[in-house]
Amino acid sequence: MNEETITSFAGTMRGPVIRRGDADYEEARKLYNGMIDKHPRLIARCADVADVITAVNFGRDNKLDIAVRGGGHNGPGLGSVEDGLMIDLSGMKGVHVDPVTATVRVEPGCTSGDVDHATHAFGLAVPFGIVSTTGVGGLTLGGGTGYLTRQCGLTIDNLVSADVVLADGSFRTASATENPDLFWALRGGGGNFGVVTNFVFKAHKVKDVFAGPIFWDAAQHGVQVMRAYRDFLPSAPEALGSFVGLKTVPSMDPFPREHWGKRACAVISCFNGPETEGRAAMAPLIDKLPEPFFNWMSTMPFPALQSMFDPFFPKGLQWYWKGDFVNELTDEAIDAHIAHAKNAPSELSLMHLYPIDGAVHRTSKGETPWGARDATWSMVIAGIDANPQMAGRLTRWGRDYWEALHRFNQDGAYVNFLMDDENEGRVEASYGANYARLAAIKAKFDPANLFHVNQNIRPHH
Ligand SMILES: Cc1cc2nc3c(=O)[nH]c(=O)nc-3n(C[C@H](O)[C@H](O)[C@H](O)COP(=O)(O)OP(=O)(O)OC[C@H]3O[C@@H](n4cnc5c(N)ncnc54)[C@H](O)[C@@H]3O)c2cc1C
């Protein structure tokens, strides 16, 4: 590809085309996960849908590997590609709330914090994840779990329609009534089917919530807390989203100094309703358990909860991810969790079990590609640290921990918790019986697998 071709491409774009050597190239290529260091040949920072169409056509016609970047949070850095074209949507940040229909139109560069900010003014929220800097694009297309999941379902269960630029550069709207096969595939099938330029979501009544973390001493009470949480969850009201995690008390204010650096078992919860009801919902769990290190549940605006953990996870940390879907948390599995979590190589490293029960179970397995409607939790093990020299230790710990736990779990995992070093069958296992239909729809909309920089579904012709 010569200079003239690139200049002519840049001339047809409303947003900038950034190349190696440009002053803003280094910043523009950076991803959230500091462990990933990719150098795309070109970064097309799209300003609008026309730019996306131009970029897709240019990438395809010039045989470039194409990556699509929303929030840039993907674990293995699938929002970028070595020596190819990054279609960067991060500048497309419009959010339009319709309070009458309780729907929200969201452009693909938005983070969940962008949407929470816009919806909160109307007393509404869309179920997204637990860190507000995460991109709506990748999170939604993979499924989307968070505090509101038990009550309102996965993010994809709240997707009403999506606008998509396909591999041939054509534009489609996908919904239950328009291109329903494409709409089905988008709800969990990742970035395999095209570039989404607009999402429309159903929003729910959420304003102030009774929420926050409770940390117990893992060494003394971890087994007891995890067992009590497991037994409590099925009878907890669905307005209570609550996950359990094994972590370390951060050695910083405002954490109590006497507990800095200690291993902790945390239950982090959000009750969508008044504090009195929230306290009553938590009581059957808390009343059974010993005194925690601290209990910081209080009433707060929903966006404050959504951004509570942002300061601990700035862009550029080293991350190594492993996940699994979990049906049952046996006593034996809990013992294995406690044994491996205590060897965490850094204070930030963690294990979380996110509930995927309640409303998630009311959608049948075949209704969306998300294959684990029968699971109870989505497990993530993440080795995390600021120091790049820790990369090897974070990876080894994540793999060892996962190896010890996988025998208790399903074969597949939430695709947004996979790195790119999984074995061949893991993506397939993550979709289970829905994989074959995904592969057929992939063959219809992207027969040459133009969009392959993702947790790839190979077209089945
Ligand atoms: C700190 C942190 C917290 C997280 N918490 C949660 C959580 O609570 N719940 C949860 O479900 N997940 C969570 N995740 C995982 C998250 O869902 C994935 O990392 C997801 O890939 C992030 O989306 P993104 O747009 O930021 O990613 P990007 O890196 O920008 O994109 C990832 C991939 O998504 C696809 N993609 C993105 N946008 C589009 C688009 N518009 N059209 C087509 N394809 C697109 C592409 O294939 C791309 O390769 C978390 C991740 C991090 C780092």
The ligand as an SDF file (V2000), in Angstrom:
LIG
                    3D

 53 58  0  0  0  0  0  0  0  0999 V2000
  -11.6390   -3.4490   34.3600 C   0  0  0  0  0  0  0  0  0  0  0  0
  -12.5910   -4.3230   33.6000 C   0  0  0  0  0  0  0  0  0  0  0  0
  -13.8250   -4.6400   34.1530 C   0  0  0  0  0  0  0  0  0  0  0  0
  -14.7270   -5.4370   33.4530 C   0  0  0  0  0  0  0  0  0  0  0  0
  -15.9280   -5.7260   34.0350 N   0  0  0  0  0  0  0  0  0  0  0  0
  -16.8570   -6.4210   33.3320 C   0  0  0  0  0  0  0  0  0  0  0  0
  -18.1540   -6.6410   33.8760 C   0  0  0  0  0  0  0  0  0  0  0  0
  -18.4610   -6.2440   34.9960 O   0  0  0  0  0  0  0  0  0  0  0  0
  -19.0480   -7.3140   33.1110 N   0  0  0  0  0  0  0  0  0  0  0  0
  -18.7510   -7.7590   31.8650 C   0  0  0  0  0  0  0  0  0  0  0  0
  -19.6290   -8.3300   31.2200 O   0  0  0  0  0  0  0  0  0  0  0  0
  -17.5250   -7.5940   31.3410 N   0  0  0  0  0  0  0  0  0  0  0  0
  -16.5760   -6.9370   32.0350 C   0  0  0  0  0  0  0  0  0  0  0  0
  -15.3250   -6.7420   31.5130 N   0  0  0  0  0  0  0  0  0  0  0  0
  -14.9730   -7.4010   30.2540 C   0  0  0  0  0  0  0  0  0  0  0  0
  -15.4220   -6.5780   29.0720 C   0  0  0  0  0  0  0  0  0  0  0  0
  -16.7530   -6.9170   28.7600 O   0  0  0  0  0  0  0  0  0  0  0  0
  -14.5310   -6.8660   27.8540 C   0  0  0  0  0  0  0  0  0  0  0  0
  -13.2190   -6.4870   28.1650 O   0  0  0  0  0  0  0  0  0  0  0  0
  -15.0120   -6.1530   26.5900 C   0  0  0  0  0  0  0  0  0  0  0  0
  -14.2940   -6.6680   25.5000 O   0  0  0  0  0  0  0  0  0  0  0  0
  -14.8090   -4.6660   26.6740 C   0  0  0  0  0  0  0  0  0  0  0  0
  -15.3760   -4.0070   25.5890 O   0  0  0  0  0  0  0  0  0  0  0  0
  -14.6040   -2.7660   24.9020 P   0  0  0  0  0  0  0  0  0  0  0  0
  -15.5260   -2.1660   23.8950 O   0  0  0  0  0  0  0  0  0  0  0  0
  -14.0430   -1.8870   25.9570 O   0  0  0  0  0  0  0  0  0  0  0  0
  -13.4290   -3.5630   24.2240 O   0  0  0  0  0  0  0  0  0  0  0  0
  -12.5380   -3.3350   22.9180 P   0  0  0  0  0  0  0  0  0  0  0  0
  -11.1790   -3.8010   23.3010 O   0  0  0  0  0  0  0  0  0  0  0  0
  -12.6710   -1.9750   22.3630 O   0  0  0  0  0  0  0  0  0  0  0  0
  -13.2170   -4.3290   21.8890 O   0  0  0  0  0  0  0  0  0  0  0  0
  -13.2240   -5.6810   22.1300 C   0  0  0  0  0  0  0  0  0  0  0  0
  -13.7730   -6.4450   20.9750 C   0  0  0  0  0  0  0  0  0  0  0  0
  -15.1670   -6.2020   20.9130 O   0  0  0  0  0  0  0  0  0  0  0  0
  -15.5880   -6.0660   19.5780 C   0  0  0  0  0  0  0  0  0  0  0  0
  -16.2360   -4.7500   19.4210 N   0  0  0  0  0  0  0  0  0  0  0  0
  -16.1940   -3.7010   20.2760 C   0  0  0  0  0  0  0  0  0  0  0  0
  -17.0160   -2.7410   19.8260 N   0  0  0  0  0  0  0  0  0  0  0  0
  -17.5610   -3.1820   18.6700 C   0  0  0  0  0  0  0  0  0  0  0  0
  -18.4980   -2.6500   17.7480 C   0  0  0  0  0  0  0  0  0  0  0  0
  -19.0780   -1.4750   17.9280 N   0  0  0  0  0  0  0  0  0  0  0  0
  -18.8220   -3.3930   16.6740 N   0  0  0  0  0  0  0  0  0  0  0  0
  -18.2830   -4.6060   16.4780 C   0  0  0  0  0  0  0  0  0  0  0  0
  -17.4060   -5.1670   17.3210 N   0  0  0  0  0  0  0  0  0  0  0  0
  -17.0540   -4.4590   18.4070 C   0  0  0  0  0  0  0  0  0  0  0  0
  -14.4240   -6.2960   18.6960 C   0  0  0  0  0  0  0  0  0  0  0  0
  -14.3960   -7.6460   18.3010 O   0  0  0  0  0  0  0  0  0  0  0  0
  -13.2410   -6.0360   19.5990 C   0  0  0  0  0  0  0  0  0  0  0  0
  -12.1600   -6.7950   19.2220 O   0  0  0  0  0  0  0  0  0  0  0  0
  -14.4000   -5.9370   32.1790 C   0  0  0  0  0  0  0  0  0  0  0  0
  -13.1580   -5.6220   31.6160 C   0  0  0  0  0  0  0  0  0  0  0  0
  -12.2580   -4.8270   32.3200 C   0  0  0  0  0  0  0  0  0  0  0  0
  -10.9280   -4.5320   31.7230 C   0  0  0  0  0  0  0  0  0  0  0  0
  1  2  1  0
  2  3  1  0
  2 52  2  0
  3  4  2  0
  4  5  1  0
  4 50  1  0
  5  6  2  0
  6  7  1  0
  6 13  1  0
  7  8  2  0
  7  9  1  0
  9 10  1  0
 10 11  2  0
 10 12  1  0
 12 13  2  0
 13 14  1  0
 14 15  1  0
 14 50  1  0
 15 16  1  0
 16 17  1  0
 16 18  1  0
 18 19  1  0
 18 20  1  0
 20 21  1  0
 20 22  1  0
 22 23  1  0
 23 24  1  0
 24 25  2  0
 24 26  1  0
 24 27  1  0
 27 28  1  0
 28 29  2  0
 28 30  1  0
 28 31  1  0
 31 32  1  0
 32 33  1  0
 33 34  1  0
 33 48  1  0
 34 35  1  0
 35 36  1  0
 35 46  1  0
 36 37  1  0
 36 45  1  0
 37 38  2  0
 38 39  1  0
 39 40  1  0
 39 45  2  0
 40 41  1  0
 40 42  2  0
 42 43  1  0
 43 44  2  0
 44 45  1  0
 46 47  1  0
 46 48  1  0
 48 49  1  0
 50 51  2  0
 51 52  1  0
 52 53  1  0
M  END
$$$$
